[in-house]
């Protein structure tokens, strides 16, 4: 059988790193797309045992249709995993125009390039639980209507509808993976769990006085990134395309996470300071999903609690800090 070709946009992000490692293990030819030079992400990939020469690197602007169409015509990928996005809800309130522009137009360019090119490429779009906003009942499942309440969520909702439209109107094998928060040691700086862990260590080392946080009285459904990228791959191996919830099926308060990390590091919780300036203009009080379809149809297997995930990330962080000493 011919070697499968996977094109990963956003390969420099957390999910892109884990997905690249997974697909290389499965003997794919991996084409990695970044906006700039891949040099800055090589340490993360090396951390996962991936050597730079195992990936074909392409620098591209996904907002430029010509570049996107050329890439797709050149590699004729078996599968595209579209992970590139302005992925922060908080940033989207500060930069709504660029968030909407990039998160919508990049997806449209990719779908159009597949359609116009007449290819059978299978397409995975990274969408988000944020699209559901405040809902009357939980857990969220694939049949519920969207109710986005941030520029980020609006951008992902538009992408979600476009994926459905290209599937129904043109028969593209396009799937939307509705991923709930998922974390790892490779999560980008600035995201909640990464911030809590990094800053808690700085406090322990005497390099920071206190932890400044926003609203901790909200609940989220958190999972483990390396396991979530397996679900992305499974979606593109099915007979028919569909949309799936990828989640743990339960939510925890953000304050539970902070307290767990402080407890594990032996820190005084009086050092946690709530700053209303860090609150989002609108926020979802509680959200968790129903992963039944992903488990039954994809055979995706997930049963980790988020405290188990935190233990893994804390152990990796501890190991990295020991190496630096
Ligand atoms: P991430 O770490 O933020 O990586 C996203 C990548 O997108 C970046 O590394 C960046 O790579 C690329 N990118 C291209 N254009 C961008 C722009 N205008 N602004 C910012 N970045 C841009 O994201 P992730 O956590 O791996 O998540 C992967 C995808 O899943 C994203 O689409 C995200 O929205 C979605 N998602 C994530 C979660 C989660 O909990 N992690 C949950 C739901 C959905 P270059 O700079 O190299 O181009």
Boltz pocket constraint, residues with backbone or C-beta under 6 A from the ligand:
constraints:
  - pocket:
      binder: B
      contacts: [[A, 9], [A, 10], [A, 11], [A, 12], [A, 13], [A, 14], [A, 15], [A, 16], [A, 33], [A, 34], [A, 35], [A, 36], [A, 82], [A, 83], [A, 84], [A, 85], [A, 86], [A, 87], [A, 88], [A, 98], [A, 102], [A, 126], [A, 127], [A, 128], [A, 129], [A, 177], [A, 178], [A, 179], [A, 180], [A, 181], [A, 182], [A, 183], [A, 186], [A, 188]]
      max_distance: 6.0
